[in-house]
Amino acid sequence: MSVYCFTSATYSYLGRVRVLAKSIRQHHPDWIFCLCLCDVPPPGLDPEVDRDLLDEVVSVAELEIPNLSAWMFRHNIVELSTAVKGKMLCRLLDKEDAESVVYIDPDIALFNPLTHVLELLKDHPVVLTPHQLEPEIHPQGIVDNEIGSLKHGIYNLGFMAIANVSEGRRIARWWRDRLLVYCRDDPKNGLFTDQKWCDLIPAFFENSAILRNPGYNVASWNLSHRPIRIDDEGQIYAANAPLRFFHFTKVDTAGEVMLERYGSESIALFELLRWYREAIGKNQPAEVPPRYWYYGTYEDGTQISHPERLIYRDRKDLQVAFPDPYQSGAGSFQEWCVIHRHEL
């Protein structure tokens, strides 16, 4: 029996996927690592180039999602990359040799084996990691971290592990069905892509494991209680526990503010960030243009705007009238948007 591990990404994140894959190969060489790809390769990039790192690459087109073009169009790049996770999870659980399936975000790197996860999967159908493990003390921490978790989800779905047992498969099917319809970045209406849904898992399903080891899923939003240090032998610690994996979310944008706020005095933290940025630079293929995403444009190369995606998502009449909204030219949804610009 095998442990399957997967991530989902577009080609703009391929450098991160490679860093993740190499760290998995180092710490779990027996795992079968797969990529769910929500993209089409840009000109000049060999789609077979990473087959030494990736045991299987599954395109979104292979997930058997009905009315695929219309479904994809209703999602931005983050929403699409997370909406496929449930389908991919169920696909891997259907493999006869799958003992368990682990999902890991592409902007994560492993620094030690995930031994606690594998132990918990022996007796639990699912393993989740909370954003926060301790109550905050300072007002800013309460706003950033506790209220942030209330808005975006208690558990960080950059990681999830499912055992291939009946309750694990039931969780996977439920999550898959919700993400196919309701994977939206809409916190004010109670949704945050795939993540907020999983607040319900401990209530709906039996025997969930909540992994509270501070070495797992360390990120900018929990550094206030998980300071990073490196010992004389090079072992990295978070709150005196060996660092298992670090979640480098938005290290150059919003996450940078949080890193400065909660880790500005940590030389070890910024050594870790420097290593990661350099690793991405070495692994990101030059053939991929900045911010590339094939499904981010119409056929003629025009960028699809967020309001255009929203009105298409919210109006069934438009979905019926334009089953392939990516088309350009006369009679297309793109033309309809130009004519009805005032409605967007």
N, C-alpha and C positions, 0 to 999 in steps of 0.2 A: 504493500500500500504506500501511496505517495502523498506528500504535501504539495499542493499547487499554490503558487503565489502569483498574483497579478497586479498590474497597475493599469490605469487608463490615461491617455494623453493624446496630444496632437504633435505634429512634427516640431513645432516651436519649443516643445519641452523635451526633445529627444536627448539633448545633453544631460538633462536631469535624469531621464530614464536610464541612460547609460551609467551614470554614477550610482544610482540605486541598484541596478543589475549587478555591477561589479561588487558592491558591498554585500549583496545577497550571496553571490558566488563565493565570497570570502568566508562568510559566517555560516551559510547553509548550502554547501555545494550539492547536497542531495535534493534540494527543492527543485521543482519544475516551475520556471519563471515565464510568465506570459504577459503580453502587452495587448490591451484592447485599444485599437487605433481609431480615433475619431477624425480622420483626415485622409487626404490623398497626397502622395508624394509630389513635391515640387519638381520641375524639370531639372535633370542632372543628378538627382539623388537616387542611388541604387537602393530599392526597397529591401534587398536581401543583405545589406551591408552588416546588419547586427545579428545575424543568425547564430553567431558564436555566443552571444550574450542572451539571446531570447530563444527559448525553446519553442514558443508558438506565438505568432502574431495573428490576431483576429480583428478584421475590419468591422466597423459598425454595420456595414452592409451584410455581414455574415450572421448577424444576431437575429435575423428573421423578425424584424419589427415591421408591423403592417404600415403601409403608406409612409415609407421611410423618409422621402424627401419632405413631405409636409410635417412629419414629426420632428425631424432635425431642425427645420427652419424655425420652429417655435422655441428654440433654445439658443442662448448665447454660448460662447466657447466653454465657460465653466459649467454651465448647466448641462450641456451635452456630455462633457467628459465625466460628469457624475451620474447623469441619468442612465448611462449604459452599465453602471456597476452591478445593478441587480440582475440584468440579463446575463452578463458575463459570469457572475457568481453562480447562477443556476446552471449555466452551460458547463462550468468546471465540476460542479457537484454531480453532474450526470455521468462523469467519466467513471468507469468501473473501478479504476485503481485509486480514486481520490479518497483519501482518509479524511482530509480537511482542506479548506481553502482559506488563504490569508490574502487580504487586500492591503496594499500599501501605496500611499500617494507617491507620485513621481518626484516630488520635491523633498523626499526623505532619504536619509542614508543610515545604514546600520553600522554600529560600532562594537557590538557584542552579539552573540547568539540570543535568540528570543526564547530561551529555555522555559521561562515561566508560562508563556503562551502555550507551548506544546504540552506542558504538564496540565494546564487548566482544561485544554481541549479533551483530555482523557475522560473528564467527568462533567463537562458543561457543553451545551450546544453552541454557545457564542461567547466570545471574549471582547469586551469593550474597554476603552481607556478614557477616563474623564479628563476634561480640560484642566480642572482644578482638583487638588487633593486636600487642601486645607482652606479654612475661612480666611478671607483677607482682613487686615487690620486698618490699613490706611484708606481714606475716602477715595483717592484716585484708583487704588487697586480694586475697590468694590465696584466702581463704575466700569473700569476697563475689563475686569476679569469675571466678577460674579454676575453683574448685569449683562456683560457680554455673553456669558454662557446661557443666561436666561433667554437672550434674544436669538442666539445662533445655534444652541444645542448644548446639552450637558456633556455629551461624549464627542470626542474628536474622530470623525469618520475618515481621517487620513489613514486610519488603521481599523481593520475589523477582521476577526478570525471566526470561521464557522466550521464546526465538526459535521462530517457527513453522516448525521443521524437524523431520525425523523423530525425532531424538534428543530434542528439546525436547518433542514430543508424547508420546513414550514416558515421559519423566519426569512429565509432567502426568497421564497416565493412571495410572501407578503411585501417585503421591501421592494422587490422587482416590480410588482404591480403598482405600488404607490409611485415609484420613480418614473414609470412610463407615462403617468398622467400628471403628477404633481411635483416634478423636480424643478422648482423655481427659486430664484434668489429674491425673496419677497418677505423679509422679516416682519414688516408691519402687519402682514396678514398671516403670520405664524409659520411661514415656510422659509427654510434656508437650504436650498438644493436637496441633497440626499441626507443631510446631517440631522436636521431637527426631527425627522421622522423617528430616529432611533432613540429619542427620549422615551418612546412608548414601549420599547422592547422588554425592559424588566417588568412592566405591568402586563403585557400581553402574553408573554412566553415564559415557560418554566426554566428555573435554574440558570439564569444568566450569570456569567462571571464578570465582575467589575475589577479590572486589574489596577491596583492602586500603587504599584511600584513606581517611585519617582523617576526611575531611569527610562521609562517608556513614554514616547510621545512628548518629549521636551520641546518647547517652542517659545516664541517671544511672549505669548500670553500667560505662561506659568513660570517664568524665570524668577518672579518675586519669591517663590518658595523652593526653587530648584537651581541654586547657583552652580555654575560650571567651574570645575577645577581639573587640572591635569597633574598627576603625581610624577615622581621622578622616573618612573618606568614607562611613562607615556599613556597610562590608563586614564581615561576621561570619566569623571564622576559628575552626577547631578544630585545635589542634596545628599551626598555621601553614598549614593548607590551607583554602581557602574552604569554608565550611559549605554542604553540599548539602542535607541534610535532618536535622532534629532529631526524635527520637522522644520525645514527651512522655508516656511511659507512667507512669500512676499519680502524676502530679505533686502530687496532694493527699493521697496515702496512703503506701504503702511506698516509692515513688520519692522522696518528700520526704526521707526519712532518708538515702538514698544521695546525693541532691543536696547536702544539708548536709555530709555526710561528705567528699565529694570535690570540692565546688565552693563551699564556704562563703565563700572569700576572693575569689570572682569577681563583681565588680559586673556585668560583661557578661552572665554567666549569668543572674543574677536579673532583669536588664532583659529578657532573652529570655523568661523564665518569666512576668514581669508582662505582657508583650505577649500571650502565648498565653492566659493566663487571662482577660484583658480581651476578647480576640477570641472566645473561647468564650462569654463572657457576652453579647456582642452578637449572636451567631449562634444560640444555643440558643432554639428557639421556646417561648414561654410556654405554649402549648397542651399541651406534653408534661409530664406530672406527673413529679416526681423519681423516679428508679429505675424508670421505666415499662418494662415488657416484657410484651407481650400473652401470650406463651407461658410466662410465669412463674407463672401461676395456673390453677386449675381453672375450669370454666365458671361456678361460682358466685362467683368472685373470691377464693377461698381460696388463699393462697400455697402453692406446691408446695415441699416441703422437700427438702434434698439427700439424706437417707436414702431418701425415697420414690422419687427418680429412680434411685438406685443399685440398690435392690432390683428395680425394674422392668427396669433394664438387665441385671442379672445373672441373672434368672430367666425362662427361655423360656416356662414355663407361664403366667406372668402376662401376657407379651406376647401369647400365643395367646388367653387368656381375656378380655383387655381390649385389643382392637385400637385403640381410641380412649381412651387413658388420661386425657385432659383432661375427660371427661364427669363430671358430678356426678349425685347422686341414687342411687336404689336400684339395686343391681347394678353399680355403677361401681367402678373401681379406687380412687377416693377413699374410698368406703365400705369397701372391703377394707382399706385402710390404717388406718382408724379401728378396725376390728374386730381387726386384727392388729398393733396398735401395738407390742406387746412384741417383735415380730420386726424392727422397724426399727432 
